[in-house]
Amino acid sequence: MMIDEENRLISILIGKISQKVEGYLEGYIAMIVVREDFRGKGIGKILVERFKKDVLKEGCYWIALETEKVNVGALRLYESLGFFRELLYKNYY
């Protein structure tokens, strides 16, 4: 989470760590939101990098996330951070 100088929310990442049946830990990013007037400033990247660092330190094997295929900005962000497309869910959203 990030706040501005007036104590207003700028951005937030909601994620978790899950124990998978196979025994490994998996990080999951459920949502990233950046206030519209702060987009394009690298804040989403900072949030994902922090989350990645924290969950890998906890022993996560990998990090999963989902986004709509039309969300080109999010896809570009995730790919620039080393994520790759693995599945396409039809009628997911």
Secondary structure as UniProt FT lines:
FT   STRAND          2..3
FT   TURN            5..6
FT   STRAND          9..19
FT   TURN            21..22
FT   STRAND          25..34
FT   HELIX           36..38
FT   TURN            39..40
FT   HELIX           43..57
FT   TURN            58..59
FT   STRAND          60..65
FT   TURN            69..70
FT   HELIX           72..80
FT   TURN            81..82
FT   TURN            90..91
//
